[in-house]
Amino acid sequence: MSKIAFITDSTAYLSPKFVQEHDISIIPLNLHWDGDNYRDGVTITPHEFYDMLEASKSIPSTSQPTYGEFEVLMKDLAEKNDAVVAVLISSGISGTVDSALMAQKHLSKYAIEVVDSKLTSAGLALLVKALVQARAKGADAKQLVELAERIIATAGIFFMVDTLKYLHKGGRIGGASRYLGGALDIKPILYLNQEGKIDALEKVRTKKKALQRLMDLAVEKADGKKAYVGIIHAQAPEEAKAIQMALSERIKYAEMETYELSPVIGTHVGPGTVGIALHTVDLD
């Protein structure tokens, strides 16, 4: 059986326990804030981040890992394993995949696969978990990439932001720009499109109706199939818990867990964001 190493990035925000148990290497993205630099999930936690955001007059900028960081990590893992599979945040919202591909090119003699997930947060976490499960059953690197492509094709991420100002200031607003300047009680429903970019789906009046609509979209996406589900939130644990309880009665699921948004993603969507990620590829 092939010995395969996994790399993912900090926006998946997998639990330290899961990362350690399954020997996953995490490469962090970066935040730059008032002259200081932070490594996502390493030198700044979500709790610390949102406390600082509330007290700050500025919003941080973010950046991907360098190709040099990827090259060092990939080379080390490739020399100890038969193959390396890097599963990373959507290229539609980050340059992380570009950095990884540049490193892969410099390490062409090694068996290294780079997967553009077109996802982030819980969507990326669910993808990594599925590949870990397949690796344990003996899948080789090619089979893992093929499985990843199937999952990406069925996956969806729907989310509601409390305000569009963070997406706007961070330059990630995409198709959601059409909702800028709308009424304060309008809650935009956004999603990651097929290119892995943030796009606008519709707008709903009131947060309560928006949360209900998120669940409706998840049920529609699952289409009666057994789903792997991640509930996403940025400093909104009560809303996330309510969604999990209500959605668990409306959908067939193999897994349903709650994921806090990492500081880098929180920078772009802001506090109060709630979402649902899911895929329906049968892993049994």
Phi, psi and chi 1 to 4 in degrees:
 res  aa     phi    psi   chi1   chi2   chi3   chi4
   1 MET       -  134.2 -173.0  167.7   69.0      -
   2 SER   -65.6  144.7  -61.9      -      -      -
   3 LYS   -97.6  112.9 -169.7  176.8  178.9 -175.0
   4 ILE  -119.3  131.9  -61.6  169.7      -      -
   5 ALA  -101.5  142.5      -      -      -      -
   6 PHE  -109.2  140.6  -77.7  127.9      -      -
   7 ILE  -122.7  135.6  -60.8  171.6      -      -
   8 THR  -137.9  178.6 -167.6      -      -      -
   9 ASP  -110.0  172.5   63.3   76.3      -      -
  10 SER   -67.7  -17.2   57.2      -      -      -
  11 THR   -73.0  -17.6   68.9      -      -      -
  12 ALA   -64.5  -29.6      -      -      -      -
  13 TYR    47.7   50.0 -141.3   71.3      -      -
  14 LEU   -70.0  151.5  -68.8  159.9      -      -
  15 SER   -66.6  145.2   72.8      -      -      -
  16 PRO   -55.5  -35.3  -26.5   35.3      -      -
  17 LYS   -63.1  -46.3 -178.9 -179.1  179.0 -176.6
  18 PHE   -64.6  -43.7 -175.5   86.8      -      -
  19 VAL   -59.4  -43.8  168.0      -      -      -
  20 GLN   -70.3  -44.7 -175.8  174.0   10.2      -
  21 GLU   -62.2  -32.2  -73.9  178.8   -7.7      -
  22 HIS  -111.1   12.4  -61.8  -75.2      -      -
  23 ASP    52.0   56.1 -164.1   24.2      -      -
  24 ILE  -102.0  133.9  -59.2  167.6      -      -
  25 SER   -91.7  128.7  -64.2      -      -      -
  26 ILE  -107.3  124.9  -54.4  -67.7      -      -
  27 ILE  -105.1  121.4 -167.5  158.4      -      -
  28 PRO   -83.3  144.8   28.8  -32.1      -      -
  29 LEU   -80.8  177.3  -82.7   71.1      -      -
  30 ASN  -126.8  147.0  -52.2  -69.5      -      -
  31 LEU  -116.7  140.3  -69.3   98.4      -      -
  32 HIS  -121.9  120.1  -46.3  -75.5      -      -
  33 TRP  -145.7  115.0 -155.6   -8.7      -      -
  34 ASP    49.8   43.5  -64.4  -24.5      -      -
  35 GLY    87.6   -5.6      -      -      -      -
  36 ASP  -109.2  150.0  -66.6  -42.5      -      -
  37 ASN  -113.7  139.2  -63.7  -41.1      -      -
  38 TYR  -130.0  145.4  -58.2   90.7      -      -
  39 ARG   -99.8  120.3  -71.9  161.1   64.4   81.7
  40 ASP   -52.7  120.0 -169.7   29.3      -      -
  41 GLY    75.4   -2.3      -      -      -      -
  42 VAL  -109.2  -57.2  178.0      -      -      -
  43 THR  -105.6    4.2   58.6      -      -      -
  44 ILE  -151.7  130.7 -172.5  167.7      -      -
  45 THR   -99.7  165.2   65.8      -      -      -
  46 PRO   -56.5  -42.3  -29.5   37.8      -      -
  47 HIS   -60.6  -47.3 -179.2   74.0      -      -
  48 GLU   -63.3  -41.1  -67.8  167.0  -22.0      -
  49 PHE   -60.7  -49.0  168.1   73.4      -      -
  50 TYR   -71.2  -31.3  -70.3  112.7      -      -
  51 ASP   -62.6  -43.8  -79.6   -9.5      -      -
  52 MET   -68.1  -38.6  -69.2  169.6   61.3      -
  53 LEU   -63.3  -40.1 -172.6   64.5      -      -
  54 GLU   -64.8  -34.8 -173.8  175.9   -9.7      -
  55 ALA   -89.2  -13.4      -      -      -      -
  56 SER   -94.5  149.6  177.0      -      -      -
  57 LYS   -90.7   -7.9  -66.7 -179.7 -179.6  179.1
  58 SER  -115.2  162.8   63.2      -      -      -
  59 ILE  -115.0  132.3  -64.2  174.6      -      -
  60 PRO   -68.6  160.8   24.3  -33.6      -      -
  61 SER  -102.3  165.3   61.0      -      -      -
  62 THR  -129.8  160.1   61.0      -      -      -
  63 SER  -149.6  155.6   64.2      -      -      -
  64 GLN   -78.9  164.6   71.3  -96.7   28.0      -
  65 PRO   -63.6  153.5  -15.8   28.6      -      -
  66 THR   -78.2  160.5   66.3      -      -      -
  67 TYR   -65.9  -27.7   81.8   86.3      -      -
  68 GLY   -64.4  -39.9      -      -      -      -
  69 GLU   -63.2  -43.0  -69.2  175.1  -81.8      -
  70 PHE   -64.0  -41.5  -90.2  111.1      -      -
  71 GLU   -62.2  -43.9 -171.5  168.9   -5.4      -
  72 VAL   -62.6  -47.1  168.9      -      -      -
  73 LEU   -66.8  -46.1  177.2   58.1      -      -
  74 MET   -63.0  -42.7  -74.0  175.8  167.3      -
  75 LYS   -63.1  -44.0 -173.4  172.6 -172.4  -66.7
  76 ASP   -60.5  -46.1  178.8   60.0      -      -
  77 LEU   -70.5  -38.8  -67.9  173.8      -      -
  78 ALA   -64.7  -32.3      -      -      -      -
  79 GLU   -75.8  -15.8  -71.0  177.2  -16.6      -
  80 LYS  -107.2   -7.0  -62.3  173.5 -177.3  175.3
  81 ASN  -135.0  168.3  -63.5  -86.6      -      -
  82 ASP   -77.5  -28.0  -61.8  -48.2      -      -
  83 ALA  -158.6  159.0      -      -      -      -
  84 VAL  -125.5  132.7  176.9      -      -      -
  85 VAL  -121.2  116.8  177.8      -      -      -
  86 ALA  -103.5  119.7      -      -      -      -
  87 VAL  -115.1  115.5 -169.9      -      -      -
  88 LEU  -131.6  162.2  -55.5  168.1      -      -
  89 ILE   -50.9  146.0 -179.5  174.9      -      -
  90 SER   -48.8  133.9  170.7      -      -      -
  91 SER   -68.4  -12.9   61.7      -      -      -
  92 GLY   -75.1  -15.3      -      -      -      -
  93 ILE  -128.9   -0.9   54.5  175.9      -      -
  94 SER  -154.2  152.8  171.7      -      -      -
  95 GLY   -89.3   11.4      -      -      -      -
  96 THR   -59.0  -44.1  -59.9      -      -      -
  97 VAL   -61.6  -39.3  166.0      -      -      -
  98 ASP   -60.0  -43.4  -71.4  -21.3      -      -
  99 SER   -62.1  -42.0  -67.7      -      -      -
 100 ALA   -66.4  -40.1      -      -      -      -
 101 LEU   -66.2  -35.0  -70.9  172.5      -      -
 102 MET   -66.1  -41.7 -170.2  177.8  -62.5      -
 103 ALA   -65.5  -42.1      -      -      -      -
 104 GLN   -57.7  -41.3  178.7 -165.0   45.1      -
 105 LYS   -62.8  -38.1 -173.4  176.0 -178.8 -179.8
 106 HIS   -73.3  -17.2  -71.6 -173.2      -      -
 107 LEU  -116.4   41.1  -60.8  169.2      -      -
 108 SER   -63.1  -19.0   56.8      -      -      -
 109 LYS   -78.5   -9.7   70.4  175.4 -177.3  178.0
 110 TYR  -101.3  156.4  -62.8  103.9      -      -
 111 ALA   -84.5   94.8      -      -      -      -
 112 ILE  -129.1  127.9  -61.5  171.3      -      -
 113 GLU  -113.9  136.2  -59.5  -77.2   -7.5      -
 114 VAL  -117.3  122.1  176.2      -      -      -
 115 VAL  -110.7  120.4  176.2      -      -      -
 116 ASP   -84.5  106.1  179.6   -5.8      -      -
 117 SER   -70.0  -21.5   73.1      -      -      -
 118 LYS    60.3   16.2  -50.9  -67.7 -174.1 -175.6
 119 LEU  -133.5  178.5  -56.7  164.1      -      -
 120 THR  -160.2  179.2 -171.1      -      -      -
 121 SER    52.0 -133.6 -177.0      -      -      -
 122 ALA   -60.3  -33.0      -      -      -      -
 123 GLY   -61.3  -43.1      -      -      -      -
 124 LEU   -68.3  -40.2  178.4   54.2      -      -
 125 ALA   -61.5  -45.2      -      -      -      -
 126 LEU   -62.3  -37.9  -69.3  170.1      -      -
 127 LEU   -64.7  -46.5  176.5   56.4      -      -
 128 VAL   -61.5  -42.6  172.3      -      -      -
 129 LYS   -61.0  -40.8  -75.6 -174.7  172.3 -175.3
 130 ALA   -63.4  -40.4      -      -      -      -
 131 LEU   -70.0  -36.6  -62.0 -175.3      -      -
 132 VAL   -60.1  -43.2  165.3      -      -      -
 133 GLN   -63.5  -42.0 -174.2  174.2  -34.4      -
 134 ALA   -68.1  -38.1      -      -      -      -
 135 ARG   -59.4  -40.9  178.7 -177.2   63.8  178.4
 136 ALA   -64.4  -25.0      -      -      -      -
 137 LYS   -89.8    2.1  -66.1  178.9  179.9  178.5
 138 GLY   101.2   10.0      -      -      -      -
 139 ALA   -64.5  141.6      -      -      -      -
 140 ASP   -90.2  179.4   60.0   25.8      -      -
 141 ALA   -61.5  -41.3      -      -      -      -
 142 LYS   -63.1  -43.6 -178.2  179.9  178.1 -178.8
 143 GLN   -65.1  -35.6  -69.2  169.3  -35.2      -
 144 LEU   -65.5  -41.9  -70.0  172.0      -      -
 145 VAL   -65.1  -41.2  172.2      -      -      -
 146 GLU   -62.8  -41.8  -70.6  173.3  -10.2      -
 147 LEU   -63.4  -42.9  173.9   59.5      -      -
 148 ALA   -58.0  -43.2      -      -      -      -
 149 GLU   -63.9  -37.8  -70.1  171.6  -11.1      -
 150 ARG   -66.3  -41.6  -77.3  171.3   34.6 -137.9
 151 ILE   -66.6  -44.6  -69.3  172.2      -      -
 152 ILE   -58.3  -37.4  -67.1  164.2      -      -
 153 ALA   -67.8  -26.3      -      -      -      -
 154 THR  -102.3   -8.0   77.0      -      -      -
 155 ALA   -77.9  156.3      -      -      -      -
 156 GLY  -146.6  146.2      -      -      -      -
 157 ILE  -130.8  121.2  -63.0 -176.0      -      -
 158 PHE  -120.3  137.4  -51.5   97.6      -      -
 159 PHE  -151.9  159.1   60.3  102.9      -      -
 160 MET  -121.2  127.9  175.7 -149.9   75.5      -
 161 VAL  -100.6  148.1  -65.5      -      -      -
 162 ASP   -73.2  -29.6 -153.9   39.9      -      -
 163 THR  -151.2  149.0  171.0      -      -      -
 164 LEU   -87.0   -1.1  -72.4  169.3      -      -
 165 LYS   -63.9  -33.4   76.4  173.6 -175.5  178.1
 166 TYR   -72.0  -42.5  -64.8   96.5      -      -
 167 LEU   -62.6  -39.4  -77.5  169.4      -      -
 168 HIS   -65.6  -49.9 -179.1   51.0      -      -
 169 LYS   -68.4  -30.4  -70.9 -173.3  176.0 -178.7
 170 GLY   -84.7   -4.7      -      -      -      -
 171 GLY    76.3   15.3      -      -      -      -
 172 ARG  -107.7   15.8  -56.3  -59.2 -160.8  -79.6
 173 ILE   -71.5  -29.8 -165.4  163.3      -      -
 174 GLY    52.4 -135.8      -      -      -      -
 175 GLY   -67.2  -13.1      -      -      -      -
 176 ALA   -72.0   -8.1      -      -      -      -
 177 SER   -60.6  -23.1   61.0      -      -      -
 178 ARG   -65.6  -16.5   74.0 -170.9   74.0  161.5
 179 TYR   -97.9   -1.5  -65.0  153.6      -      -
 180 LEU   -62.1  141.3  -82.2  172.5      -      -
 181 GLY    79.0    9.3      -      -      -      -
 182 GLY   -77.0  177.2      -      -      -      -
 183 ALA   -61.5  149.1      -      -      -      -
 184 LEU   -63.5  -29.1  -68.3  177.5      -      -
 185 ASP   -86.5    0.6   61.7  -16.9      -      -
 186 ILE   -80.3  129.1  -69.0  -65.8      -      -
 187 LYS  -114.2  110.1  -63.8  -59.8  175.7 -173.6
 188 PRO   -73.4  135.3   25.6  -31.4      -      -
 189 ILE   -95.6  120.0  -56.5  -66.3      -      -
 190 LEU  -115.7  167.8  -49.9  175.6      -      -
 191 TYR  -156.9  168.1   72.8  111.1      -      -
 192 LEU   -95.8  120.3  -69.6 -176.2      -      -
 193 ASN   -79.0 -173.4   62.3   23.9      -      -
 194 GLN   -63.5  -22.6  -70.3 -175.7  -24.8      -
 195 GLU   -88.0   -0.2  -63.9  177.0  -17.5      -
 196 GLY    75.7   23.7      -      -      -      -
 197 LYS  -105.6  153.1  -64.2  179.9  179.0 -179.3
 198 ILE   -72.8  128.7  -65.4  170.4      -      -
 199 ASP  -137.7  160.0 -152.6  -16.0      -      -
 200 ALA   -90.9  135.5      -      -      -      -
 201 LEU  -101.8  -53.1 -168.6   61.3      -      -
 202 GLU  -167.0  173.3   55.9 -165.9   62.8      -
 203 LYS  -124.1  142.7   53.4 -175.0  178.1 -178.9
 204 VAL  -128.8  143.2 -179.2      -      -      -
 205 ARG   -84.4  128.0  -72.1 -165.3  176.9  -85.0
 206 THR    78.8  146.3   78.6      -      -      -
 207 LYS   -64.5  -40.1  178.8 -179.1  -75.0 -170.3
 208 LYS   -57.7  -46.2 -177.4  177.8  179.3 -179.2
 209 LYS   -67.9  -33.7  -70.1 -179.0  178.9  179.2
 210 ALA   -66.7  -41.5      -      -      -      -
 211 LEU   -64.5  -39.0  -64.2  177.1      -      -
 212 GLN   -64.0  -41.5 -176.9   63.9   46.5      -
 213 ARG   -65.0  -37.2 -175.3   59.8 -177.8  138.4
 214 LEU   -57.7  -44.2  -74.6  174.8      -      -
 215 MET   -66.0  -40.2  -71.5 -172.3  -79.2      -
 216 ASP   -58.6  -43.4  -67.2  -16.9      -      -
 217 LEU   -64.2  -38.9  -71.4  164.5      -      -
 218 ALA   -65.3  -42.9      -      -      -      -
 219 VAL   -62.9  -42.3  171.6      -      -      -
 220 GLU   -63.7  -41.7  -68.8  168.2   14.7      -
 221 LYS   -65.0  -40.1 -176.7   69.7  175.9  176.3
 222 ALA   -67.1  -34.8      -      -      -      -
 223 ASP    54.2   42.1 -165.8   26.2      -      -
 224 GLY    82.2   -5.2      -      -      -      -
 225 LYS   -86.8  160.7  -60.9  172.7 -174.6  173.8
 226 LYS   -71.3  128.7 -176.2  172.9   64.1  176.5
 227 ALA  -116.8  152.9      -      -      -      -
 228 TYR  -105.0  120.5  -66.9   79.2      -      -
 229 VAL  -125.0  138.4 -175.6      -      -      -
 230 GLY  -126.2  126.0      -      -      -      -
 231 ILE   -92.8  129.9  -48.2  -60.4      -      -
 232 ILE  -111.6  139.6  -54.1  161.6      -      -
 233 HIS  -152.1  153.2   78.8   91.7      -      -
 234 ALA  -122.0   99.5      -      -      -      -
 235 GLN    56.5   39.7  -99.5 -160.0  -27.9      -
 236 ALA  -139.5   56.2      -      -      -      -
 237 PRO   -64.4  -32.4   23.3  -33.6      -      -
 238 GLU   -68.1  -43.2  -68.0 -177.3    2.9      -
 239 GLU   -63.5  -40.1  -74.4   90.7  -17.4      -
 240 ALA   -63.5  -42.0      -      -      -      -
 241 LYS   -64.7  -40.9 -175.2  176.9 -179.8 -179.8
 242 ALA   -64.2  -41.2      -      -      -      -
 243 ILE   -63.4  -44.9  -74.2  177.8      -      -
 244 GLN   -60.5  -44.3 -175.7  166.7   -1.4      -
 245 MET   -65.1  -45.0  -69.4  178.3   64.5      -
 246 ALA   -71.2  -42.6      -      -      -      -
 247 LEU   -67.7  -33.1 -171.2   59.0      -      -
 248 SER   -61.6  -20.7   65.9      -      -      -
 249 GLU   -92.4   -6.9  -63.4  178.1   -3.6      -
 250 ARG  -113.8   -8.3  -62.2 -175.6   57.9 -166.5
 251 ILE  -138.7  144.8 -162.5  169.7      -      -
 252 LYS   -80.7  127.5  -68.2 -168.2  -64.2 -175.3
 253 TYR  -139.0  144.7   63.4   94.2      -      -
 254 ALA   -91.9  -27.7      -      -      -      -
 255 GLU  -153.3  138.3  173.4 -174.8  -28.2      -
 256 MET  -147.7  111.6 -173.4  179.9  -63.1      -
 257 GLU  -132.1  163.0  -66.4 -174.7    1.5      -
 258 THR  -103.7  137.1  -62.5      -      -      -
 259 TYR  -125.5  131.0  -64.7   82.1      -      -
 260 GLU   -82.9  141.8 -164.3  166.9   11.6      -
 261 LEU   -70.6  137.4  -75.6  169.4      -      -
 262 SER   -68.9  158.7   78.5      -      -      -
 263 PRO   -54.1  -39.3  -32.0   38.4      -      -
 264 VAL   -62.0  -44.7  157.2      -      -      -
 265 ILE   -71.4  -37.7  -60.3  -59.5      -      -
 266 GLY   -60.2  -30.9      -      -      -      -
 267 THR   -58.9  -37.8  -66.7      -      -      -
 268 HIS   -90.3  -27.2  -63.6  -65.4      -      -
 269 VAL  -105.1  -26.2  -63.3      -      -      -
 270 GLY    85.5  162.8      -      -      -      -
 271 PRO   -64.2  150.9   22.6  -32.4      -      -
 272 GLY    92.4   -6.6      -      -      -      -
 273 THR   -69.9  137.4  -63.9      -      -      -
 274 VAL  -135.7  142.7 -178.0      -      -      -
 275 GLY  -156.9  175.7      -      -      -      -
 276 ILE  -136.7  130.9  -57.4  171.7      -      -
 277 ALA  -118.2  145.2      -      -      -      -
 278 LEU  -160.2  159.0   74.8  157.5      -      -
 279 HIS  -143.3  163.8   75.7   80.0      -      -
 280 THR  -126.7   24.4   55.2      -      -      -
 281 VAL   -78.4  126.8  171.7      -      -      -
 282 ASP   -71.1  121.4 -170.6   -2.6      -      -
 283 LEU  -103.6    0.0  -58.0  177.4      -      -
 284 ASP   -79.8      -  -66.7  -29.1      -      -
